[in-house]
Amino acid sequence: MLILSLDRESPVPAYKQILGGVVRLVDGGSLAPGDRLPPTRVLAQRIGVHRSTVLHAYEELWALGYLESRPGSYSTVRRRPRTMATRAASPETAIDWQSAATPAARAAQEAALRLARLRPSPHNVVDFSRLAGDRNLAPAPELQRCLRSALLAESKDLLDYGEPAGYRPLRETIARRMRIHGVSVSADEVAITGGAQQALDLAIRTLTRPGDRIVTESPTYSGVLPLLRFHGLEPREIPMRQDGMDLDALERLLANERPALLYTIPNFHNPTGITTSQAHRERLLALCEAHRLPILEDGFEEEMKYFGKAVLPIKSMDSRGLVLYVGTFSKVVFPGLRIGWIAAPRACTDVIIAVQRTCCLSGNSLAQAAVHRFCEQGLYEAHLRRLHKAYRRRMQAMLHGLAEHLPAERVSWTEPQGGYTLWLRVAGWRHGEAELYDRLLRDGVKVSPGSLFFSQPPPEPHFRLSIACLGEGEIVEGCRRLGRSLRAALEG
Amino acid sequence: MLILSLDRESPVPAYKQILGGVVRLVDGGSLAPGDRLPPTRVLAQRIGVHRSTVLHAYEELWALGYLESRPGSYSTVRRRPRTMATRAASPETAIDWQSAATPAARAAQEAALRLARLRPSPHNVVDFSRLAGDRNLAPAPELQRCLRSALLAESKDLLDYGEPAGYRPLRETIARRMRIHGVSVSADEVAITGGAQQALDLAIRTLTRPGDRIVTESPTYSGVLPLLRFHGLEPREIPMRQDGMDLDALERLLANERPALLYTIPNFHNPTGITTSQAHRERLLALCEAHRLPILEDGFEEEMKYFGKAVLPIKSMDSRGLVLYVGTFSKVVFPGLRIGWIAAPRACTDVIIAVQRTCCLSGNSLAQAAVHRFCEQGLYEAHLRRLHKAYRRRMQAMLHGLAEHLPAERVSWTEPQGGYTLWLRVAGWRHGEAELYDRLLRDGVKVSPGSLFFSQPPPEPHFRLSIACLGEGEIVEGCRRLGRSLRAALEG
């Protein structure tokens, strides 16, 4: 006798439950080929459903090859060439997916595994490694209001496919905000992307071919190095100095090579925190103009200037139209919404939008509309002011803490004028960066290993320290631990 | 005298307004090199702000190269080598972006332009071209509730960077839903993507190299052809027959070639609407297993079976682990949220997730959490039942309308068992598909040109008809117009 029970609370329709039940019995061997199913009328009565429901299930079982013939008076289980695959049935796969994946994809996986190994933090550690706006400061209720008002006003548009270039009013808002930074772009020159990372990916997909060279600072953003490797690009790393990328070295390089792109982070450079001067930007732009080298300017923390004087983006001086500017909301508000953008000359933006359409159709319109409202209502500016106030104090606490606790004769660090990160260099340590990293972690302080930010790490250990997610008290305690641990290591 | 006004309602801080004002005066020529700015105290009094605000603005002007020296008693406008770029200053760009873009990116742009030309619809047209869930049926208030409850419960997590693989509970929900379709996968084998299109892009990026061959049906999904071209792949097109891809032709192809991937849409094939049988799926899978050819199964309308018997996905029989299944919520609910997924053997999913991390870090967690709640509360199943009811009637109206109005001796069409699209073939028309398309449009009915779905269009015109966004009345009227227009064209 067929044992089948129905879960009337389940959202799964009754006929699908019957179908699934019979399939399990056949695949599990409880029903064998030649066995008869109960007549539809009988089963319907037994489990308390309408006969048509059982008929529907039997019809589908027949179509799936579980029954010998269409349901009539008797339905017989068929000798089925295949059953649905179950976990037990697949001990090994027909394909070695590691070899099937491209070398580039495998390299991406190795990079991800390296990062994953760094991730777990022991209990009670001061975590200087996280670089994302402090989630405790995220204005969630305000966002909720913006989401609601966006849905009320235009749910039909927002829930349907959007434009590949992004939600038009947000493109206008971004163009307006960029004008505050001296950049003169129209909404048509702005393409909204799934965060700054997707913006970098799109720019690279649009403008480079495998084997192309790309100039970067050294060190540079750890997330761009795997991306370049994934695209088969050859990084040409120009050392960072106190005032930014070494422009003499760049000039020498450009005299001999023709790279496809130059990638730079002029504000609160990741990892060092260095902001370049107006004069540095002018010379960098002039060099690139002379060599017609497109600049990919990463302005990921443009708005996080809270000490000293603002310096305008390179894009603000781009009268010849060779700068692609990448921006993002993620370092100020809501990284989880994944909203970044590219602002570039119209002809370039148009191609990027076409690539975006080809590869992902469009982005999340609802999130874009909510962020647009968030800016329009002045909530973004208000939040930015709160952040500036908080991080001014945090950075001061950090700089005081480092000065007080670190052995300055062996350890040096940058003094950023905004943003979240500082860069620390340890002189005269001979046992490798990994060992020092582990030691710091054991002593209750987590940092980012400097080697993540170089494709060829230098002999001396470097660490990036981020104050993004730490309160002042934690920062002071972190500096104390850092000082104690480094002193012990360097003296030991 | 310096003319500067302050907008006190603006969210832009006062010092930035002063800064912007001076910059405009200098760049516009109203202030010349050598001109003096008013002392900070004087300007502060004049416009009614604290002196430190003016000082802040002057400090920044100095840093930007607009002043000769740091603000003291007198601040003099500097002869600045560059001004901020303005639109007027950039008549031509230093870079020809069309040549800078890769051939693949340019091809993507050409495809986008071709599509854009099709987009505008004259007034009062019956639009059989849109393929997206009917926005009038979208359950927006229910989604709003899910968004709110997700934000209330876990705003900190959802607004922060998420996992590259996607929101864990939604991965579990998807795995559970796939089990209803006979597919046995765990949440670890599911990677959430930005819609099905991004899923296809990721699979291709992970598993293919330029020059690789990929088997597709012919015709096939119009959005996959530009994607293949973008990736430099060579499509090997296998003709569609009444019962699906011609498997004899596939067998002959595989005897001679070694493609990297096979792409198939077994349910409500786009554009034809054909669903393959259990037997067809078994033979297709057996062929691919014999040649160790990975299958990319596009289940974009898996749940839109509303007539006849269900056939389980190829993935449900994948005991050897060579099927990558692509799914999406976009054809049932909320395409604007961009949520799709790949379900593949764990080793393959792991690489795909690493590629996703490398190229875009993570997806939109908030949207994923809202959709998870939407499913969990039974709203998805309820909505699906409403859709089935509506589209059963719409498809019936369509099939009756076509039978009644179309000249069956010259025009043939498919009779799908679900989904949104039908495929129409016109025999004996010698003037080209574009001409017939234009004629239909003039006669008030918009369709999708069949040539979009082939890389080498056949001589006879084909059209895809979608009933996704049309009520029954519109469908009937559309069939009437279609019949009238086609008869006139074919007789004329």
HADDOCK unambig.tbl for C-alpha pairs under 7 A between the chains (distance, minus, plus):
assign (segid A and resid 11 and name CA) (segid B and resid 378 and name CA) 5.52 0.50 0.50
assign (segid A and resid 11 and name CA) (segid B and resid 381 and name CA) 6.08 0.50 0.50
assign (segid A and resid 59 and name CA) (segid B and resid 309 and name CA) 6.11 0.50 0.50
assign (segid A and resid 60 and name CA) (segid B and resid 309 and name CA) 4.64 0.50 0.50
assign (segid A and resid 60 and name CA) (segid B and resid 310 and name CA) 5.50 0.50 0.50
assign (segid A and resid 63 and name CA) (segid B and resid 278 and name CA) 6.66 0.50 0.50
assign (segid A and resid 63 and name CA) (segid B and resid 309 and name CA) 6.14 0.50 0.50
assign (segid A and resid 63 and name CA) (segid B and resid 311 and name CA) 6.44 0.50 0.50
assign (segid A and resid 64 and name CA) (segid B and resid 278 and name CA) 5.62 0.50 0.50
assign (segid A and resid 64 and name CA) (segid B and resid 311 and name CA) 5.69 0.50 0.50
assign (segid A and resid 64 and name CA) (segid B and resid 312 and name CA) 6.86 0.50 0.50
assign (segid A and resid 65 and name CA) (segid B and resid 278 and name CA) 6.75 0.50 0.50
assign (segid A and resid 82 and name CA) (segid B and resid 317 and name CA) 6.81 0.50 0.50
assign (segid A and resid 83 and name CA) (segid B and resid 317 and name CA) 6.37 0.50 0.50
assign (segid A and resid 84 and name CA) (segid B and resid 182 and name CA) 6.43 0.50 0.50
assign (segid A and resid 84 and name CA) (segid B and resid 316 and name CA) 5.15 0.50 0.50
assign (segid A and resid 84 and name CA) (segid B and resid 317 and name CA) 4.50 0.50 0.50
assign (segid A and resid 85 and name CA) (segid B and resid 184 and name CA) 6.74 0.50 0.50
assign (segid A and resid 85 and name CA) (segid B and resid 316 and name CA) 5.74 0.50 0.50
assign (segid A and resid 85 and name CA) (segid B and resid 317 and name CA) 4.68 0.50 0.50
assign (segid A and resid 85 and name CA) (segid B and resid 318 and name CA) 5.48 0.50 0.50
assign (segid A and resid 85 and name CA) (segid B and resid 319 and name CA) 4.55 0.50 0.50
assign (segid A and resid 86 and name CA) (segid B and resid 184 and name CA) 5.82 0.50 0.50
assign (segid A and resid 86 and name CA) (segid B and resid 319 and name CA) 6.85 0.50 0.50
assign (segid A and resid 87 and name CA) (segid B and resid 184 and name CA) 6.75 0.50 0.50
assign (segid A and resid 89 and name CA) (segid B and resid 319 and name CA) 5.96 0.50 0.50
assign (segid A and resid 90 and name CA) (segid B and resid 319 and name CA) 5.11 0.50 0.50
assign (segid A and resid 90 and name CA) (segid B and resid 320 and name CA) 5.85 0.50 0.50
assign (segid A and resid 92 and name CA) (segid B and resid 320 and name CA) 6.88 0.50 0.50
assign (segid A and resid 93 and name CA) (segid B and resid 320 and name CA) 4.70 0.50 0.50
assign (segid A and resid 93 and name CA) (segid B and resid 321 and name CA) 4.77 0.50 0.50
assign (segid A and resid 93 and name CA) (segid B and resid 322 and name CA) 6.95 0.50 0.50
assign (segid A and resid 94 and name CA) (segid B and resid 289 and name CA) 7.00 0.50 0.50
assign (segid A and resid 94 and name CA) (segid B and resid 292 and name CA) 6.21 0.50 0.50
assign (segid A and resid 94 and name CA) (segid B and resid 320 and name CA) 5.15 0.50 0.50
assign (segid A and resid 94 and name CA) (segid B and resid 321 and name CA) 6.14 0.50 0.50
assign (segid A and resid 94 and name CA) (segid B and resid 322 and name CA) 6.34 0.50 0.50
assign (segid A and resid 95 and name CA) (segid B and resid 292 and name CA) 6.33 0.50 0.50
assign (segid A and resid 95 and name CA) (segid B and resid 322 and name CA) 6.29 0.50 0.50
assign (segid A and resid 97 and name CA) (segid B and resid 347 and name CA) 6.01 0.50 0.50
assign (segid A and resid 97 and name CA) (segid B and resid 348 and name CA) 5.41 0.50 0.50
assign (segid A and resid 100 and name CA) (segid B and resid 207 and name CA) 6.01 0.50 0.50
assign (segid A and resid 101 and name CA) (segid B and resid 206 and name CA) 5.43 0.50 0.50
assign (segid A and resid 101 and name CA) (segid B and resid 207 and name CA) 4.67 0.50 0.50
assign (segid A and resid 102 and name CA) (segid B and resid 206 and name CA) 6.02 0.50 0.50
assign (segid A and resid 102 and name CA) (segid B and resid 207 and name CA) 5.73 0.50 0.50
assign (segid A and resid 102 and name CA) (segid B and resid 208 and name CA) 6.53 0.50 0.50
assign (segid A and resid 102 and name CA) (segid B and resid 209 and name CA) 6.98 0.50 0.50
assign (segid A and resid 105 and name CA) (segid B and resid 206 and name CA) 5.43 0.50 0.50
assign (segid A and resid 105 and name CA) (segid B and resid 351 and name CA) 6.56 0.50 0.50
assign (segid A and resid 105 and name CA) (segid B and resid 355 and name CA) 6.01 0.50 0.50
assign (segid A and resid 106 and name CA) (segid B and resid 351 and name CA) 6.74 0.50 0.50
assign (segid A and resid 108 and name CA) (segid B and resid 354 and name CA) 5.74 0.50 0.50
assign (segid A and resid 108 and name CA) (segid B and resid 355 and name CA) 5.80 0.50 0.50
assign (segid A and resid 108 and name CA) (segid B and resid 358 and name CA) 6.33 0.50 0.50
assign (segid A and resid 109 and name CA) (segid B and resid 351 and name CA) 5.72 0.50 0.50
assign (segid A and resid 109 and name CA) (segid B and resid 354 and name CA) 4.83 0.50 0.50
assign (segid A and resid 109 and name CA) (segid B and resid 355 and name CA) 6.91 0.50 0.50
assign (segid A and resid 112 and name CA) (segid B and resid 354 and name CA) 5.93 0.50 0.50
assign (segid A and resid 135 and name CA) (segid B and resid 156 and name CA) 5.67 0.50 0.50
assign (segid A and resid 135 and name CA) (segid B and resid 160 and name CA) 6.59 0.50 0.50
assign (segid A and resid 140 and name CA) (segid B and resid 155 and name CA) 6.40 0.50 0.50
assign (segid A and resid 144 and name CA) (segid B and resid 148 and name CA) 6.88 0.50 0.50
assign (segid A and resid 148 and name CA) (segid B and resid 144 and name CA) 6.90 0.50 0.50
assign (segid A and resid 155 and name CA) (segid B and resid 140 and name CA) 6.41 0.50 0.50
assign (segid A and resid 156 and name CA) (segid B and resid 135 and name CA) 5.66 0.50 0.50
assign (segid A and resid 158 and name CA) (segid B and resid 336 and name CA) 5.96 0.50 0.50
assign (segid A and resid 159 and name CA) (segid B and resid 334 and name CA) 4.78 0.50 0.50
assign (segid A and resid 159 and name CA) (segid B and resid 335 and name CA) 6.05 0.50 0.50
assign (segid A and resid 159 and name CA) (segid B and resid 336 and name CA) 4.29 0.50 0.50
assign (segid A and resid 159 and name CA) (segid B and resid 337 and name CA) 6.43 0.50 0.50
assign (segid A and resid 160 and name CA) (segid B and resid 135 and name CA) 6.57 0.50 0.50
assign (segid A and resid 160 and name CA) (segid B and resid 334 and name CA) 5.99 0.50 0.50
assign (segid A and resid 160 and name CA) (segid B and resid 335 and name CA) 5.13 0.50 0.50
assign (segid A and resid 160 and name CA) (segid B and resid 336 and name CA) 4.47 0.50 0.50
assign (segid A and resid 161 and name CA) (segid B and resid 335 and name CA) 5.38 0.50 0.50
assign (segid A and resid 161 and name CA) (segid B and resid 336 and name CA) 4.62 0.50 0.50
assign (segid A and resid 162 and name CA) (segid B and resid 336 and name CA) 6.20 0.50 0.50
assign (segid A and resid 182 and name CA) (segid B and resid 84 and name CA) 6.44 0.50 0.50
assign (segid A and resid 184 and name CA) (segid B and resid 85 and name CA) 6.77 0.50 0.50
assign (segid A and resid 184 and name CA) (segid B and resid 86 and name CA) 5.81 0.50 0.50
assign (segid A and resid 184 and name CA) (segid B and resid 87 and name CA) 6.72 0.50 0.50
assign (segid A and resid 194 and name CA) (segid B and resid 360 and name CA) 6.89 0.50 0.50
assign (segid A and resid 197 and name CA) (segid B and resid 359 and name CA) 6.24 0.50 0.50
assign (segid A and resid 197 and name CA) (segid B and resid 360 and name CA) 4.96 0.50 0.50
assign (segid A and resid 197 and name CA) (segid B and resid 361 and name CA) 6.66 0.50 0.50
assign (segid A and resid 198 and name CA) (segid B and resid 359 and name CA) 5.88 0.50 0.50
assign (segid A and resid 198 and name CA) (segid B and resid 360 and name CA) 4.66 0.50 0.50
assign (segid A and resid 201 and name CA) (segid B and resid 359 and name CA) 5.78 0.50 0.50
assign (segid A and resid 206 and name CA) (segid B and resid 101 and name CA) 5.43 0.50 0.50
assign (segid A and resid 206 and name CA) (segid B and resid 102 and name CA) 6.01 0.50 0.50
assign (segid A and resid 206 and name CA) (segid B and resid 105 and name CA) 5.40 0.50 0.50
assign (segid A and resid 207 and name CA) (segid B and resid 100 and name CA) 6.01 0.50 0.50
assign (segid A and resid 207 and name CA) (segid B and resid 101 and name CA) 4.68 0.50 0.50
assign (segid A and resid 207 and name CA) (segid B and resid 102 and name CA) 5.73 0.50 0.50
assign (segid A and resid 208 and name CA) (segid B and resid 102 and name CA) 6.53 0.50 0.50
assign (segid A and resid 209 and name CA) (segid B and resid 102 and name CA) 6.97 0.50 0.50
assign (segid A and resid 226 and name CA) (segid B and resid 358 and name CA) 6.43 0.50 0.50
assign (segid A and resid 227 and name CA) (segid B and resid 358 and name CA) 5.71 0.50 0.50
assign (segid A and resid 227 and name CA) (segid B and resid 359 and name CA) 6.39 0.50 0.50
assign (segid A and resid 278 and name CA) (segid B and resid 63 and name CA) 6.63 0.50 0.50
assign (segid A and resid 278 and name CA) (segid B and resid 64 and name CA) 5.61 0.50 0.50
assign (segid A and resid 278 and name CA) (segid B and resid 65 and name CA) 6.74 0.50 0.50
assign (segid A and resid 292 and name CA) (segid B and resid 94 and name CA) 6.23 0.50 0.50
assign (segid A and resid 292 and name CA) (segid B and resid 95 and name CA) 6.34 0.50 0.50
assign (segid A and resid 309 and name CA) (segid B and resid 59 and name CA) 5.99 0.50 0.50
assign (segid A and resid 309 and name CA) (segid B and resid 60 and name CA) 4.51 0.50 0.50
assign (segid A and resid 309 and name CA) (segid B and resid 63 and name CA) 6.08 0.50 0.50
assign (segid A and resid 310 and name CA) (segid B and resid 60 and name CA) 5.44 0.50 0.50
assign (segid A and resid 310 and name CA) (segid B and resid 63 and name CA) 6.98 0.50 0.50
assign (segid A and resid 311 and name CA) (segid B and resid 63 and name CA) 6.40 0.50 0.50
assign (segid A and resid 311 and name CA) (segid B and resid 64 and name CA) 5.68 0.50 0.50
assign (segid A and resid 312 and name CA) (segid B and resid 64 and name CA) 6.88 0.50 0.50
assign (segid A and resid 316 and name CA) (segid B and resid 84 and name CA) 5.16 0.50 0.50
assign (segid A and resid 316 and name CA) (segid B and resid 85 and name CA) 5.74 0.50 0.50
assign (segid A and resid 317 and name CA) (segid B and resid 82 and name CA) 6.84 0.50 0.50
assign (segid A and resid 317 and name CA) (segid B and resid 83 and name CA) 6.37 0.50 0.50
assign (segid A and resid 317 and name CA) (segid B and resid 84 and name CA) 4.48 0.50 0.50
assign (segid A and resid 317 and name CA) (segid B and resid 85 and name CA) 4.67 0.50 0.50
assign (segid A and resid 318 and name CA) (segid B and resid 85 and name CA) 5.48 0.50 0.50
assign (segid A and resid 319 and name CA) (segid B and resid 85 and name CA) 4.54 0.50 0.50
assign (segid A and resid 319 and name CA) (segid B and resid 86 and name CA) 6.85 0.50 0.50
assign (segid A and resid 319 and name CA) (segid B and resid 89 and name CA) 5.91 0.50 0.50
assign (segid A and resid 319 and name CA) (segid B and resid 90 and name CA) 5.10 0.50 0.50
assign (segid A and resid 320 and name CA) (segid B and resid 90 and name CA) 5.81 0.50 0.50
assign (segid A and resid 320 and name CA) (segid B and resid 92 and name CA) 6.87 0.50 0.50
assign (segid A and resid 320 and name CA) (segid B and resid 93 and name CA) 4.71 0.50 0.50
assign (segid A and resid 320 and name CA) (segid B and resid 94 and name CA) 5.18 0.50 0.50
assign (segid A and resid 321 and name CA) (segid B and resid 93 and name CA) 4.77 0.50 0.50
assign (segid A and resid 321 and name CA) (segid B and resid 94 and name CA) 6.15 0.50 0.50
assign (segid A and resid 322 and name CA) (segid B and resid 93 and name CA) 6.96 0.50 0.50
assign (segid A and resid 322 and name CA) (segid B and resid 94 and name CA) 6.36 0.50 0.50
assign (segid A and resid 322 and name CA) (segid B and resid 95 and name CA) 6.30 0.50 0.50
assign (segid A and resid 334 and name CA) (segid B and resid 159 and name CA) 4.76 0.50 0.50
assign (segid A and resid 334 and name CA) (segid B and resid 160 and name CA) 6.00 0.50 0.50
assign (segid A and resid 335 and name CA) (segid B and resid 159 and name CA) 6.03 0.50 0.50
assign (segid A and resid 335 and name CA) (segid B and resid 160 and name CA) 5.12 0.50 0.50
assign (segid A and resid 335 and name CA) (segid B and resid 161 and name CA) 5.38 0.50 0.50
assign (segid A and resid 336 and name CA) (segid B and resid 158 and name CA) 5.94 0.50 0.50
assign (segid A and resid 336 and name CA) (segid B and resid 159 and name CA) 4.28 0.50 0.50
assign (segid A and resid 336 and name CA) (segid B and resid 160 and name CA) 4.48 0.50 0.50
assign (segid A and resid 336 and name CA) (segid B and resid 161 and name CA) 4.63 0.50 0.50
assign (segid A and resid 336 and name CA) (segid B and resid 162 and name CA) 6.20 0.50 0.50
assign (segid A and resid 336 and name CA) (segid B and resid 364 and name CA) 5.56 0.50 0.50
assign (segid A and resid 336 and name CA) (segid B and resid 365 and name CA) 5.74 0.50 0.50
assign (segid A and resid 337 and name CA) (segid B and resid 159 and name CA) 6.41 0.50 0.50
assign (segid A and resid 337 and name CA) (segid B and resid 364 and name CA) 5.00 0.50 0.50
assign (segid A and resid 337 and name CA) (segid B and resid 365 and name CA) 6.94 0.50 0.50
assign (segid A and resid 337 and name CA) (segid B and resid 366 and name CA) 6.96 0.50 0.50
assign (segid A and resid 338 and name CA) (segid B and resid 363 and name CA) 6.57 0.50 0.50
assign (segid A and resid 338 and name CA) (segid B and resid 364 and name CA) 5.92 0.50 0.50
assign (segid A and resid 347 and name CA) (segid B and resid 97 and name CA) 6.04 0.50 0.50
assign (segid A and resid 348 and name CA) (segid B and resid 97 and name CA) 5.44 0.50 0.50
assign (segid A and resid 351 and name CA) (segid B and resid 105 and name CA) 6.57 0.50 0.50
assign (segid A and resid 351 and name CA) (segid B and resid 106 and name CA) 6.73 0.50 0.50
assign (segid A and resid 351 and name CA) (segid B and resid 109 and name CA) 5.71 0.50 0.50
assign (segid A and resid 354 and name CA) (segid B and resid 108 and name CA) 5.75 0.50 0.50
assign (segid A and resid 354 and name CA) (segid B and resid 109 and name CA) 4.81 0.50 0.50
assign (segid A and resid 354 and name CA) (segid B and resid 112 and name CA) 5.91 0.50 0.50
assign (segid A and resid 355 and name CA) (segid B and resid 105 and name CA) 6.01 0.50 0.50
assign (segid A and resid 355 and name CA) (segid B and resid 108 and name CA) 5.81 0.50 0.50
assign (segid A and resid 355 and name CA) (segid B and resid 109 and name CA) 6.90 0.50 0.50
assign (segid A and resid 358 and name CA) (segid B and resid 108 and name CA) 6.32 0.50 0.50
assign (segid A and resid 358 and name CA) (segid B and resid 226 and name CA) 6.43 0.50 0.50
assign (segid A and resid 358 and name CA) (segid B and resid 227 and name CA) 5.72 0.50 0.50
assign (segid A and resid 359 and name CA) (segid B and resid 197 and name CA) 6.25 0.50 0.50
assign (segid A and resid 359 and name CA) (segid B and resid 198 and name CA) 5.88 0.50 0.50
assign (segid A and resid 359 and name CA) (segid B and resid 201 and name CA) 5.78 0.50 0.50
assign (segid A and resid 359 and name CA) (segid B and resid 227 and name CA) 6.41 0.50 0.50
assign (segid A and resid 360 and name CA) (segid B and resid 194 and name CA) 6.90 0.50 0.50
assign (segid A and resid 360 and name CA) (segid B and resid 197 and name CA) 4.99 0.50 0.50
assign (segid A and resid 360 and name CA) (segid B and resid 198 and name CA) 4.67 0.50 0.50
assign (segid A and resid 361 and name CA) (segid B and resid 197 and name CA) 6.68 0.50 0.50
assign (segid A and resid 363 and name CA) (segid B and resid 338 and name CA) 6.58 0.50 0.50
assign (segid A and resid 364 and name CA) (segid B and resid 336 and name CA) 5.56 0.50 0.50
assign (segid A and resid 364 and name CA) (segid B and resid 337 and name CA) 5.01 0.50 0.50
assign (segid A and resid 364 and name CA) (segid B and resid 338 and name CA) 5.93 0.50 0.50
assign (segid A and resid 365 and name CA) (segid B and resid 336 and name CA) 5.77 0.50 0.50
assign (segid A and resid 365 and name CA) (segid B and resid 337 and name CA) 6.96 0.50 0.50
assign (segid A and resid 366 and name CA) (segid B and resid 337 and name CA) 6.97 0.50 0.50
assign (segid A and resid 378 and name CA) (segid B and resid 11 and name CA) 5.51 0.50 0.50
assign (segid A and resid 381 and name CA) (segid B and resid 11 and name CA) 5.99 0.50 0.50
